[in-house]
Amino acid sequence: MATPTPTVFKLVDRTSWAAASPAGSFDGSAADARDGFLHFSTAEQVRETAARHFAGQSNLLLVAVSAAALGDALRWEPSRGGALFPHLYAALPLEAVQWVADVGLDAAGRHVFPERLSHAGRPDQPDRT
């Protein structure tokens, strides 16, 4: 299937991401291992993913990844409400990572995403790094 967006996103806790660096790849979270693939989101999906699955979690990173660099191991499959979500059936090679940014929390406990997410992953606007 053609890649619907050039950039996909992974929410990762800071400790897990730090452990991936020496290995050169990221094997995913416990939820990823349980499901048999690494969960990713598009720029349009990642805020809801954070609210549903990472509510109140303050030690998150947003990892932007080149979808093309993941090749055939990246599959677009129906999930929430039938929307297609990117799922990676392999470890994430760190060379596919475009950028990593902090995801903070505001005073109400909602995630605060980097401004660059507003422009990322859209074919009509290149990622701003």
C-alpha positions, 0 to 999 in steps of 0.5 A, spaced: 500 500 500 502 507 498 504 511 504 498 516 506 503 520 509 511 521 509 512 522 516 509 517 522 510 518 529 511 514 535 510 516 543 515 513 547 517 514 554 524 517 555 527 511 559 525 506 553 528 511 548 534 512 552 535 504 552 534 504 544 540 508 542 546 503 544 542 498 540 541 502 534 533 500 534 527 500 538 523 494 539 517 498 542 513 498 548 510 492 552 503 494 548 507 493 542 510 487 544 503 484 546 500 486 539 505 484 535 507 490 532 509 497 533 504 502 534 505 509 530 500 515 528 499 520 523 500 527 525 493 528 525 492 522 530 497 523 535 494 527 539 488 523 540 493 517 541 496 521 547 490 522 550 487 515 550 493 511 551 498 516 555 493 520 559 497 524 564 504 521 563 509 527 563 516 523 560 514 522 553 518 524 547 515 524 540 519 521 535 518 523 527 520 517 523 520 517 515 515 512 513 519 510 506 525 508 510 521 503 514 519 499 507 514 494 507 514 492 514 510 498 515 502 497 514 496 501 514 491 497 518 484 499 520 483 501 528 479 507 532 473 508 528 476 504 522 481 509 521 488 507 518 493 507 523 501 505 521 503 499 524 510 497 524 512 489 524 519 490 525 524 493 530 524 501 529 531 502 526 534 509 529 536 511 522 529 512 520 528 517 525 527 524 523 527 528 529 525 527 537 521 532 541 519 533 548 511 532 549 510 536 556 503 537 560 500 543 561 497 545 567 490 541 566 494 535 565 493 535 557 499 534 553 503 539 549 506 538 542 511 541 539 509 546 534 513 543 528 508 537 529 503 542 526 507 542 519 510 535 520 507 529 516 503 533 511 505 532 503 504 539 502 509 542 507 515 539 508 517 537 515 521 543 519 526 541 523 
